Amino acid sequence: MTELHLIPVNTNVHSVHRPDGAHVGNLKRIGAVWKFKAVGYDAGGGVEPGGGPLTEQHNMVFDAPDAQVVSARLGCWL
């Protein structure tokens, strides 16, 4: 399993990174749930919301920003 790293941005957002440091998305608290928001980058380094290697998991819902749970559910897609 690929272990993902969650880095707190503020109380409602955690950035999600692969072990090599690549940013693949964010967990955002929306109401009472946390949603994964996929992020990709184009050849010029521009942000592609909803893109990247986890596009199909965009908007996946989580109960909390727990790195083990997020890794278990998203890590197999990397």
Secondary structure, DSSP 8 states (H G I E B T S, - for coil): ----EEEEEETTEEEEE-TT--EEEEEEEETTEEEEEEEEE-TTS-EEET-STTGGGTT-EESS--HHHHHHHHGGG-
